[in-house]
Amino acid sequence: MDTIGITKLFKKLGQAILDLVFPIACLVCSVDGTYLCQKCHDKLARLAKQKCLVCQKPSPFGKTHPECRTKNSVDGAIAALDYKNRDVQKIIETFKYNFVSDLAVPLSELLVEAIKSQNLSEYFQDFIIVPIPLHTRRHNWRGFNQALLLSQTLSEHLNIPLQDQLVRRHKFTKPQTTLNAEARKKNIENAFELSGNPENKKILLVDDVVTSGSTANELAKLLKRGKAAEVWILTSAHG
């Protein structure tokens, strides 16, 4: 057996051991074989109304209200699920902190569903998808960028090009989940820098969850200073 064959064998053996120690089961109903069964997928709490990312009040198509808009603000936000729901929280947190990358596909498919329900698929056709980047240290710890995994499936389903080298995260920050809204804004300030040219581009930022919107707004500010034409944020959940 060659080296590649041995490597594949050990990977399969390792996965088999993991499946034995940590059996795959639906995070909602515990049925074996999948992290999110079809029945629970269909019943997950969708976000009832899309919201303005600035004031958090309902807004048609998730657009930022004119009175909330600034020169460098996010132009709109679309989310699939209600992060206030406990099952949704469990799924997102398992994806993000328990390193279950298999959840990227169902979560991104739910986001595609939300985009289509708002009749925005055609509107987004001349945009590019940009996953919110992780700092290298956090990426190495987690083993993947959850936003990139979501972006890959979104790109395939919506036929929108993916560009993951436009911005980079050069500042290592505390996890946003541990901070209040004001501290989140300060924590993420100047955390990103451009590594490409956003001029005249229409951009769909992608992340797993948005709460205060601090990260999305910080990136929108950077991109619009670089003369981006439009910036939206797409997330699996909003809460």
Contacts in CASP RR format, 6 or more apart in sequence:
PFRMAT RR
TARGET T0000
AUTHOR 0000-0000-0000
METHOD contacts of the structure
MODEL  1
MDTIGITKLFKKLGQAILDLVFPIACLVCSVDGTYLCQKCHDKLARLAKQ
KCLVCQKPSPFGKTHPECRTKNSVDGAIAALDYKNRDVQKIIETFKYNFV
SDLAVPLSELLVEAIKSQNLSEYFQDFIIVPIPLHTRRHNWRGFNQALLL
SQTLSEHLNIPLQDQLVRRHKFTKPQTTLNAEARKKNIENAFELSGNPEN
KKILLVDDVVTSGSTANELAKLLKRGKAAEVWILTSAHG
1 9 0 8 1.000
23 32 0 8 1.000
23 33 0 8 1.000
24 32 0 8 1.000
24 33 0 8 1.000
24 34 0 8 1.000
24 35 0 8 1.000
25 31 0 8 1.000
25 32 0 8 1.000
25 33 0 8 1.000
25 34 0 8 1.000
25 35 0 8 1.000
26 33 0 8 1.000
26 34 0 8 1.000
26 35 0 8 1.000
26 36 0 8 1.000
26 37 0 8 1.000
26 40 0 8 1.000
27 35 0 8 1.000
27 36 0 8 1.000
27 40 0 8 1.000
27 87 0 8 1.000
27 90 0 8 1.000
27 91 0 8 1.000
27 94 0 8 1.000
28 36 0 8 1.000
28 37 0 8 1.000
28 40 0 8 1.000
28 43 0 8 1.000
28 44 0 8 1.000
28 87 0 8 1.000
28 90 0 8 1.000
28 91 0 8 1.000
29 37 0 8 1.000
29 39 0 8 1.000
29 40 0 8 1.000
31 37 0 8 1.000
35 91 0 8 1.000
35 94 0 8 1.000
35 100 0 8 1.000
35 102 0 8 1.000
35 103 0 8 1.000
35 106 0 8 1.000
36 44 0 8 1.000
36 91 0 8 1.000
36 103 0 8 1.000
36 106 0 8 1.000
40 87 0 8 1.000
41 106 0 8 1.000
41 110 0 8 1.000
44 81 0 8 1.000
44 85 0 8 1.000
44 87 0 8 1.000
44 88 0 8 1.000
44 91 0 8 1.000
44 110 0 8 1.000
45 81 0 8 1.000
45 82 0 8 1.000
45 85 0 8 1.000
45 87 0 8 1.000
45 88 0 8 1.000
46 80 0 8 1.000
46 81 0 8 1.000
46 82 0 8 1.000
46 110 0 8 1.000
46 114 0 8 1.000
47 79 0 8 1.000
47 80 0 8 1.000
47 81 0 8 1.000
47 82 0 8 1.000
47 114 0 8 1.000
47 237 0 8 1.000
47 238 0 8 1.000
48 82 0 8 1.000
49 58 0 8 1.000
50 58 0 8 1.000
50 59 0 8 1.000
50 60 0 8 1.000
50 61 0 8 1.000
50 62 0 8 1.000
50 77 0 8 1.000
50 78 0 8 1.000
50 79 0 8 1.000
50 118 0 8 1.000
51 57 0 8 1.000
51 58 0 8 1.000
51 59 0 8 1.000
51 62 0 8 1.000
51 77 0 8 1.000
51 79 0 8 1.000
51 238 0 8 1.000
52 58 0 8 1.000
52 59 0 8 1.000
52 62 0 8 1.000
52 63 0 8 1.000
52 64 0 8 1.000
52 65 0 8 1.000
52 68 0 8 1.000
52 76 0 8 1.000
52 77 0 8 1.000
53 62 0 8 1.000
53 64 0 8 1.000
53 73 0 8 1.000
53 74 0 8 1.000
53 76 0 8 1.000
53 77 0 8 1.000
53 210 0 8 1.000
53 213 0 8 1.000
53 216 0 8 1.000
53 217 0 8 1.000
53 233 0 8 1.000
54 64 0 8 1.000
54 65 0 8 1.000
54 68 0 8 1.000
54 69 0 8 1.000
54 73 0 8 1.000
54 74 0 8 1.000
55 65 0 8 1.000
55 68 0 8 1.000
57 65 0 8 1.000
59 65 0 8 1.000
59 76 0 8 1.000
61 76 0 8 1.000
61 78 0 8 1.000
61 118 0 8 1.000
61 120 0 8 1.000
62 76 0 8 1.000
62 77 0 8 1.000
62 78 0 8 1.000
62 118 0 8 1.000
63 75 0 8 1.000
63 76 0 8 1.000
64 73 0 8 1.000
64 74 0 8 1.000
64 75 0 8 1.000
64 76 0 8 1.000
64 77 0 8 1.000
69 75 0 8 1.000
71 224 0 8 1.000
72 220 0 8 1.000
72 221 0 8 1.000
72 224 0 8 1.000
72 225 0 8 1.000
73 217 0 8 1.000
73 220 0 8 1.000
73 221 0 8 1.000
74 205 0 8 1.000
74 213 0 8 1.000
74 216 0 8 1.000
74 217 0 8 1.000
74 220 0 8 1.000
74 231 0 8 1.000
74 232 0 8 1.000
74 233 0 8 1.000
75 220 0 8 1.000
75 230 0 8 1.000
75 231 0 8 1.000
75 232 0 8 1.000
76 232 0 8 1.000
76 233 0 8 1.000
77 210 0 8 1.000
77 216 0 8 1.000
77 232 0 8 1.000
77 233 0 8 1.000
77 234 0 8 1.000
77 235 0 8 1.000
77 238 0 8 1.000
78 111 0 8 1.000
78 114 0 8 1.000
78 115 0 8 1.000
78 118 0 8 1.000
78 120 0 8 1.000
78 232 0 8 1.000
78 233 0 8 1.000
78 234 0 8 1.000
78 235 0 8 1.000
79 111 0 8 1.000
79 114 0 8 1.000
79 210 0 8 1.000
79 234 0 8 1.000
79 235 0 8 1.000
79 236 0 8 1.000
79 237 0 8 1.000
79 238 0 8 1.000
79 239 0 8 1.000
80 107 0 8 1.000
80 110 0 8 1.000
80 111 0 8 1.000
80 113 0 8 1.000
80 114 0 8 1.000
80 235 0 8 1.000
80 236 0 8 1.000
80 237 0 8 1.000
81 88 0 8 1.000
81 92 0 8 1.000
81 110 0 8 1.000
81 236 0 8 1.000
81 237 0 8 1.000
81 238 0 8 1.000
82 88 0 8 1.000
82 237 0 8 1.000
82 238 0 8 1.000
82 239 0 8 1.000
83 89 0 8 1.000
83 92 0 8 1.000
83 209 0 8 1.000
83 211 0 8 1.000
83 237 0 8 1.000
83 238 0 8 1.000
83 239 0 8 1.000
84 239 0 8 1.000
88 237 0 8 1.000
91 103 0 8 1.000
91 107 0 8 1.000
92 107 0 8 1.000
92 208 0 8 1.000
92 209 0 8 1.000
92 236 0 8 1.000
92 237 0 8 1.000
94 100 0 8 1.000
94 103 0 8 1.000
95 101 0 8 1.000
95 103 0 8 1.000
95 104 0 8 1.000
95 107 0 8 1.000
95 146 0 8 1.000
95 208 0 8 1.000
96 142 0 8 1.000
96 146 0 8 1.000
96 208 0 8 1.000
96 209 0 8 1.000
99 142 0 8 1.000
99 143 0 8 1.000
99 144 0 8 1.000
101 144 0 8 1.000
101 146 0 8 1.000
101 149 0 8 1.000
104 146 0 8 1.000
104 149 0 8 1.000
104 150 0 8 1.000
104 152 0 8 1.000
104 153 0 8 1.000
105 153 0 8 1.000
107 150 0 8 1.000
107 208 0 8 1.000
107 236 0 8 1.000
108 149 0 8 1.000
108 150 0 8 1.000
108 151 0 8 1.000
108 152 0 8 1.000
108 153 0 8 1.000
108 154 0 8 1.000
108 157 0 8 1.000
108 236 0 8 1.000
109 153 0 8 1.000
109 157 0 8 1.000
110 236 0 8 1.000
111 150 0 8 1.000
111 154 0 8 1.000
111 234 0 8 1.000
111 235 0 8 1.000
111 236 0 8 1.000
112 153 0 8 1.000
112 154 0 8 1.000
112 157 0 8 1.000
112 158 0 8 1.000
115 121 0 8 1.000
115 124 0 8 1.000
115 158 0 8 1.000
115 234 0 8 1.000
121 158 0 8 1.000
124 158 0 8 1.000
124 160 0 8 1.000
124 204 0 8 1.000
124 232 0 8 1.000
125 159 0 8 1.000
125 160 0 8 1.000
126 202 0 8 1.000
127 160 0 8 1.000
127 201 0 8 1.000
127 202 0 8 1.000
127 203 0 8 1.000
127 204 0 8 1.000
127 230 0 8 1.000
127 232 0 8 1.000
128 160 0 8 1.000
128 161 0 8 1.000
128 162 0 8 1.000
128 163 0 8 1.000
128 166 0 8 1.000
128 201 0 8 1.000
128 202 0 8 1.000
128 203 0 8 1.000
128 204 0 8 1.000
129 151 0 8 1.000
129 154 0 8 1.000
129 155 0 8 1.000
129 160 0 8 1.000
129 161 0 8 1.000
129 162 0 8 1.000
129 163 0 8 1.000
129 204 0 8 1.000
129 206 0 8 1.000
129 234 0 8 1.000
130 151 0 8 1.000
130 162 0 8 1.000
130 163 0 8 1.000
130 164 0 8 1.000
130 166 0 8 1.000
130 167 0 8 1.000
130 203 0 8 1.000
130 204 0 8 1.000
130 205 0 8 1.000
130 206 0 8 1.000
131 145 0 8 1.000
131 147 0 8 1.000
131 148 0 8 1.000
131 150 0 8 1.000
131 151 0 8 1.000
131 162 0 8 1.000
131 164 0 8 1.000
131 205 0 8 1.000
131 206 0 8 1.000
131 207 0 8 1.000
132 147 0 8 1.000
132 205 0 8 1.000
132 206 0 8 1.000
132 207 0 8 1.000
132 215 0 8 1.000
132 216 0 8 1.000
132 219 0 8 1.000
133 145 0 8 1.000
133 147 0 8 1.000
133 164 0 8 1.000
133 167 0 8 1.000
133 168 0 8 1.000
133 169 0 8 1.000
133 192 0 8 1.000
134 142 0 8 1.000
134 145 0 8 1.000
134 147 0 8 1.000
134 169 0 8 1.000
135 169 0 8 1.000
135 170 0 8 1.000
135 171 0 8 1.000
135 172 0 8 1.000
135 173 0 8 1.000
135 191 0 8 1.000
137 172 0 8 1.000
138 172 0 8 1.000
139 145 0 8 1.000
146 207 0 8 1.000
146 208 0 8 1.000
147 206 0 8 1.000
147 207 0 8 1.000
147 208 0 8 1.000
148 164 0 8 1.000
150 206 0 8 1.000
150 207 0 8 1.000
150 208 0 8 1.000
150 236 0 8 1.000
151 162 0 8 1.000
151 164 0 8 1.000
151 206 0 8 1.000
152 162 0 8 1.000
154 160 0 8 1.000
154 162 0 8 1.000
154 204 0 8 1.000
154 206 0 8 1.000
154 234 0 8 1.000
155 161 0 8 1.000
155 162 0 8 1.000
160 204 0 8 1.000
165 195 0 8 1.000
165 196 0 8 1.000
166 194 0 8 1.000
166 195 0 8 1.000
166 196 0 8 1.000
166 198 0 8 1.000
166 201 0 8 1.000
166 203 0 8 1.000
166 223 0 8 1.000
167 192 0 8 1.000
167 193 0 8 1.000
167 194 0 8 1.000
167 195 0 8 1.000
167 196 0 8 1.000
167 219 0 8 1.000
167 222 0 8 1.000
167 223 0 8 1.000
168 192 0 8 1.000
168 193 0 8 1.000
168 195 0 8 1.000
169 191 0 8 1.000
169 192 0 8 1.000
170 191 0 8 1.000
170 192 0 8 1.000
170 193 0 8 1.000
171 190 0 8 1.000
171 191 0 8 1.000
171 192 0 8 1.000
173 187 0 8 1.000
173 188 0 8 1.000
173 191 0 8 1.000
174 187 0 8 1.000
176 184 0 8 1.000
176 187 0 8 1.000
176 188 0 8 1.000
176 211 0 8 1.000
176 212 0 8 1.000
176 214 0 8 1.000
176 215 0 8 1.000
179 187 0 8 1.000
181 212 0 8 1.000
181 214 0 8 1.000
184 211 0 8 1.000
184 212 0 8 1.000
184 213 0 8 1.000
184 214 0 8 1.000
184 215 0 8 1.000
185 212 0 8 1.000
185 214 0 8 1.000
185 217 0 8 1.000
185 218 0 8 1.000
187 214 0 8 1.000
188 214 0 8 1.000
188 215 0 8 1.000
188 218 0 8 1.000
189 218 0 8 1.000
190 218 0 8 1.000
191 218 0 8 1.000
192 218 0 8 1.000
192 219 0 8 1.000
192 222 0 8 1.000
193 222 0 8 1.000
194 222 0 8 1.000
194 223 0 8 1.000
194 226 0 8 1.000
197 226 0 8 1.000
198 223 0 8 1.000
198 226 0 8 1.000
198 227 0 8 1.000
198 228 0 8 1.000
199 226 0 8 1.000
199 227 0 8 1.000
199 228 0 8 1.000
200 227 0 8 1.000
200 228 0 8 1.000
200 229 0 8 1.000
201 223 0 8 1.000
201 228 0 8 1.000
201 229 0 8 1.000
202 228 0 8 1.000
202 229 0 8 1.000
202 230 0 8 1.000
202 231 0 8 1.000
203 223 0 8 1.000
203 228 0 8 1.000
203 230 0 8 1.000
203 231 0 8 1.000
203 232 0 8 1.000
204 232 0 8 1.000
204 233 0 8 1.000
204 234 0 8 1.000
205 216 0 8 1.000
205 219 0 8 1.000
205 220 0 8 1.000
205 231 0 8 1.000
205 232 0 8 1.000
205 233 0 8 1.000
205 234 0 8 1.000
206 233 0 8 1.000
206 234 0 8 1.000
206 235 0 8 1.000
207 215 0 8 1.000
207 216 0 8 1.000
207 233 0 8 1.000
207 234 0 8 1.000
207 235 0 8 1.000
208 235 0 8 1.000
208 236 0 8 1.000
208 237 0 8 1.000
209 235 0 8 1.000
209 236 0 8 1.000
209 237 0 8 1.000
209 238 0 8 1.000
209 239 0 8 1.000
210 216 0 8 1.000
210 233 0 8 1.000
210 235 0 8 1.000
210 237 0 8 1.000
210 238 0 8 1.000
210 239 0 8 1.000
211 238 0 8 1.000
211 239 0 8 1.000
213 233 0 8 1.000
216 233 0 8 1.000
219 231 0 8 1.000
220 228 0 8 1.000
220 231 0 8 1.000
220 233 0 8 1.000
223 231 0 8 1.000
224 231 0 8 1.000
END
